[in-house]
């Protein structure tokens, strides 16, 4: 089973996230074989982290909950909330197998976390809407 996990940062938690960076990476490295994609979400400046996205293949929802809530940065209180949902890898590949690499334009992850219906988004014609990439360390 595949799961989408989004840990959203608590305001002002960047120093805590930075202090726990190695613990976070060690934890994620333990799931290297199961990870489909991973990386930070960023503020409008393209630099400031606002959370972490992980797409991971795990045996069941209990394993996904353990993955999300045992993560050291979550345990330390750096995240304000966690979104954990079933997901399906329709492309059948990981982010490391994506043919576009890190170049070729910006890519965005759009999450509707509010109570209102999602806004209709028109994708510019010069954008590849079938590919995706998340920044982050492998």
C-alpha positions in Angstrom: 0.0 0.0 0.0 1.2 3.5 -0.8 0.7 6.5 1.5 1.1 10.2 1.2 2.4 11.8 4.4 2.6 15.6 4.9 4.1 17.0 8.1 3.3 20.7 8.2 5.7 22.9 10.3 4.7 24.7 13.4 5.4 28.4 13.1 8.9 29.2 14.4 10.0 25.6 14.3 12.9 25.9 11.9 15.7 26.0 14.6 14.3 22.8 16.1 14.1 21.1 12.6 17.7 22.1 11.9 18.9 20.7 15.3 17.1 17.4 14.6 18.2 17.2 10.9 20.5 14.2 11.3 18.0 12.3 13.4 15.4 13.0 10.7 17.7 11.8 7.9 18.7 8.7 9.8 15.0 7.8 10.4 14.2 8.4 6.7 17.2 6.4 5.6 15.7 3.4 7.5 12.8 3.6 5.0 14.9 4.2 1.9 13.7 1.0 0.1 10.0 2.0 0.7 10.3 5.7 -0.3 8.7 6.8 -3.6 9.3 10.5 -3.0 10.4 12.8 -0.3 11.4 16.3 0.3 10.5 19.7 1.9 7.7 22.0 1.0 8.9 25.6 0.7 7.5 29.1 1.3 7.1 31.5 -1.5 10.8 32.5 -1.3 11.7 29.0 -2.5 14.1 28.6 0.4 12.3 28.5 3.8 10.9 25.0 4.7 7.2 24.8 5.6 6.9 21.1 6.0 8.0 17.7 4.7 6.3 15.4 2.2 6.9 11.7 2.0 5.3 9.1 -0.3 6.0 5.7 1.0 5.0 2.1 0.3 4.2 0.3 3.5 2.3 -2.9 4.3 -0.8 -1.4 6.0 -2.3 1.8 7.6 -0.8 0.9 11.0 2.7 0.9 9.5 1.9 4.2 7.8 0.8 5.8 11.1 4.0 4.5 12.8 6.1 6.0 10.0 4.3 9.4 10.4 4.1 9.7 14.2 7.4 8.0 15.2 9.4 10.5 13.1 11.8 12.3 15.4 10.9 15.8 14.3 7.2 15.1 14.9 8.0 13.6 18.3 9.9 16.8 19.3 6.9 19.0 18.4 8.2 20.7 15.3 5.1 19.9 13.2 1.7 21.5 13.7 -0.2 18.7 12.1 0.1 15.6 9.9 -1.9 14.6 6.8 -1.7 10.9 6.1 -3.7 9.5 3.1 -3.7 6.5 0.9 -2.0 7.2 -2.4 -1.5 5.4 -5.7 1.7 5.6 -7.8 0.1 5.7 -11.2 3.5 6.5 -12.8 5.0 3.4 -11.4 8.3 5.0 -10.6 10.1 6.9 -7.8 11.2 10.5 -7.8 14.8 9.2 -8.5 13.6 7.6 -11.7 11.9 10.7 -13.0 13.4 11.5 -16.4 13.2 15.3 -16.0 15.8 15.7 -13.3 16.0 18.9 -11.3 15.9 21.3 -14.2 13.2 22.4 -16.6 11.0 24.6 -14.6 9.3 24.9 -11.2 7.1 22.1 -9.9 4.4 22.5 -7.4 2.5 20.4 -5.0 -1.0 21.7 -4.4 -2.8 20.6 -1.2 -6.3 21.9 -0.3 -6.3 21.8 3.5 -9.1 24.3 4.0 -12.8 23.7 4.4 -13.7 25.5 1.2 -13.9 23.7 -2.2 -10.6 23.7 -4.2 -10.2 26.5 -6.6 -10.0 25.7 -10.3 -6.4 26.0 -11.4 -5.5 26.5 -15.1 -2.1 25.0 -15.8 0.0 27.1 -18.3 0.4 25.3 -21.6 4.1 25.3 -21.4 4.1 23.2 -18.2 4.5 19.4 -18.0 1.6 18.4 -15.8 2.4 14.7 -15.9 5.8 14.8 -14.3 6.7 15.7 -10.7 9.7 16.1 -8.6 10.3 16.9 -4.9 13.5 18.4 -3.7 15.4 16.7 -1.0 18.2 14.3 -0.2 18.1 10.7 -1.3 
